[in-house]
Amino acid sequence: MRPKDLKSPFAWQSRRVMIEHYQRILYVPERCQRVDLKKELTKIINEFENVQIEFCSGNGDWVCQKAQHNPKILWVAVEKKFERVQKIWSKIQNTGLKNVFIVCGEALEVATYYLEDCLVDEIYINFPDPWPKNKHAKFRLIELPFTKQIHRLLKPYGKINFVTDDKNYSSKSIQVFLEGDYFDSQFSDPFYRSDIQEYGTSYFRSLWEEKKRGFYFSKFQKKCKHKS
């Protein structure tokens, strides 16, 4: 199957939040009226005892590899751009994967309004756009509103993994994760590691390896009690 074989289920003018069950995709288009699908989505997710989410899944290389090697885990791939969702879907179809569910939507919107509490065992955020210019900082994913939501989504003592090639973004993100007493770092100061040989591959990892960029991998565990 080619990526373009997946057609959008609606025109732009008629876009809406919906689950396409046959394709196992939740669509959360921008600027649409929200629909309460938490119970319906939880029913799908609860088909598996272990649920792991990758936010910003890109072309799906990383999450599909993980799904192939871990068939008893449900892997939820959250990606905003439909053309990338098409590529994830194509990989799923061509490899016969039954343990990947796609969410086409913006990460914070999906985390806030479409996923129930204590639903997820582990979360991954791989090479999100660092928006390096100060004037674009408001677009960065790793900010306190998002970390509060993923704290809510994680099961007790669930973990979050974050990797970037941007040292400045790594430092700022670590500060956000440790703010508010929501998470404990799994690594001692400076709270990241550069060796990610066993982590898995992706388009962006391969790209940054070719460009000789460094990697900054952080891991945090949910605190079940935090300061208000």
N, C-alpha and C positions, 0 to 999 in steps of 0.2 A: 504494500500500500504506500502511495506517495502522500506527503503532507497535504497537498491540495485536494486529496480525496475527501478530507474532512471539510464539510461545508458549514458555515455558520447557520445556526437554526433559525435565525431571524435577520431581517433587514435592520439597518441602523435606526430607522424611524420607529420600528416596532420592537426594539430590543427590550429585554426584560430579564429578571432573575429567574433561572429555571434549572432543573436537573434533567439532563438527557440520560436516562437510565441505560439505554442500550449502549451508548458510547462511554458511560461512566464518567461524565463530565458535569460539573456544576459551573454554570455561567453566572458571573456577577459583573455585568457591564457597568461602565461609569455612568454617573448621573441618572440612575434608575431608582424607582421606588423600591425600598427594601421589602423583602418577603421573609417571613419567619419559616425557615426550612431546617431549623436546628434539629428537631426530632426526626425528620425524614433523613437528614444527612447522618445523624448519629446511628440510626438503624442500619444504614449501609456500612458505616465504619465499624460498627460492633460485630460484623461478621468475622472480624479478626481480633484476637486478644491483644496483640501488640500493634500499635499504630505509630508511625513516624512520619513527620512532615518535613518537606523541603520547601521553604519559601524562596521565591526568585529562582525557579527551576531552569530558566533559560531553555536550551534545546533538549533538555531531558537526558543528556548522556549520563550524568552522575546518578540520578534517581533510578533510571532503568537498569543500570548495572547493579545497583544495590538490590533492586527488586528481583533480579535474576538469581543473585546469590543468597537471597533471604526470602524464600517463597512463603514462609509462614507469617511474615510481617506485611501489613498493609502500608504502602508508601503513598502518601498524598503529595502530589506535585502542584504547587501553587505558582502560577505564572500569569502575569498581567496581559502580555501581548499575544493576540490570537495566532499570529503567524508562528510563534514559538510553540504554542499549544498544539498546533497542527503537527509540528515536528515530534513533540512528545508522543502524541497519539499515533503517528506513523511508526515510531519505534515500538510502541506497545503492540500494535497490530502485527508487525513483522516478526516479533519475537514470541508472540502468543502469551504475553504476560497477563495474569488474572489478578494480580495483587497491586495494581496501581490505579489510583483514582485521581483525576485531574480537576483542578479548580482554576478556571480562567477568571482572574480578578486581582485586584490590588491587595497586597498583603495585609495592611492594617485594617482595611474594610472587611476582609474575609475573617481575620482573627477576631475582630470586635463583634460582628453581627451574625456570623454563620456557624460558629463552632461552640459547643457546650463546654462547661467547666470540666477539668480533670479528665480530658478525653485522650490525651496524647502522651506517649511514653518518652519520645525524644524529638527534638526539633533541630533542623539544620538550616543555616543561612550561608550560602556559598557565593562569595564574590559579588555582593550587591554593589550597585553603583555608589561610589564614595562621594559623589557630588563635591569635589575638592574645593571649589570656590566658596568663600564665606557667604556670598550673596545667595548661594544655592543650598545652604545648610538645611533649610526647612524641608527639603525634599529627601533628606537622608532617612532611611528606614529605621535605623537603630537610634531611636529616641525613646524617652520614658513612656509615652502612651503605648508604644508597641511592646516594650518589655513588660509592662503591666499586663497586657493582654496575654502574652505567651506564658507568663507566670500563672495566669488563670487557667489556661488551656492544659498545662502540664499536669500529669498525675503527681502525687506526692513524691518528692525527690527525683522528679524527672530531670532530664538534662537538655541543655542547648549547646550546639556547636556552631561556631562562627569563624569563617576564614575569609581573609582579604589579602590583597597584594599591596595595599596602601597603609603604610606604617602610621600615618597621622590618623587615618580613619580607625585603625585598630586601637590606638590609644584613646581616642574619643569614645569609641564604642565600649571599651572595657570600663571606662568611667561611668557610662550610662548603665551598663549591666550591674555594676556594684552600687549604684545609687539607690536609695530607698530601701535597702536591706531586703531585696527580693531574691537575690541569688548569691551563692558562694562560688568563687573561682576554684576550679579543679587544679589549677597550676599556681605555683608561688610567683611572687613578683619577679618579672614584669607581666605576669598573667597571660603569656602566650608562648607558643613554641613555633619553631620554623620548620621542623621536620614533619611532613605530612605524607610520608611514603605510603602508609597503609590506608589513607583516607579515601581514596577513589579518584577517578579522573573525570574531567569535564572539559568542555570547549574552552572556557576561560582559564582553567588551570593550564591546559596545554599552550594556550596563547601566551600567558605570562611566563611560562617556563622558557618558551622560545625567545622571549625578550629579556631573559635573565632577571626577572623581577623576584623579589623575596616574597615569602609567604608568612602570614601571621595568623596562627590558629589558636583560638581560645575556646575553653569549655567551662560551662557553668552548671551548677545544680540548683534546682528550686529549693528555696527555704519554705517550709510549711508554716512558719510563723514569721511575720515581718512587722516592722514598725509602721504605724499608720501615719 
